[in-house]
Amino acid sequence: MNQELKLKMHSIYGQLLVERKLMEAWKQVKENKGCGGIDGETLETFAEKEEEKIKKLLVTLKEKNYAPKPVKRVYIPKKNGKKRPLGIPTIEDRIVQQSVVNVISPKFENEIFHKWSCGYRKGLGAERTMQIILWNLETEYNHIYDCDIKGFFDNIPHKKLMKILTKYIADGTVLDMIWKWLKAGHMEEGKYHNSESGTPQGGLCKALHNPPYAK
């Protein structure tokens, strides 16, 4: 993990320019459910003309006119009674984000992520974490450290995140798009707010973990 790849990922953007792949990403977004973004588009309204809208999005991507919109700021309750800020991208932005994730995830899963990294990964989770802990206990490791990064998604340094991604991705168009997602800002109570480093944007760092968006 974190070792630069000798052969970085090229031509990612070109792999997005396929109607079938955009439609597949849309179906994943629809399955994740949740509310719409600042443009008023919902899963239901998008579904009414999904083929037409996917084709229009494809043209926008091919002409490189795609630009992410600010996310909608909502707050979801935490177990301790406090609320966690969450950025809800538009349906269109979520489709493009999911498309990028679909292209890069296999490479990240097979060659980059550590085999003991279980959080938010498909097919892994608490059960796999317990298996790893028990295996270590059986091989004479007898200390368990329980730690957490407070407000992790709230405090991700954007420039450092991009520096890490450039170790694996050589497609400048996609890197630029990821940066724009991170810096898209958010709308709250009718006002636009710039995206500071670490402000949760619901962008790629969220899309990679494939969370259900707020309902």
Secondary structure, DSSP 8 states (H G I E B T S, - for coil): -----SS-B--HHHHH--HHHHHHHHHHHHHH-----TT---HHHHHHTHHHHHHHHHHHHHTT------EEEEEEE-TTS-EEEEEE--HHHHHHHHHHHHHHHHHIIIIIS-TT--TT-TT-SHHHHHHHHHHHHHTT---------TTGGGS--HHHHHHHHTTTB--HHHHHHHHHHHTS-EEETTEEE---TT---SSHHHHTT------
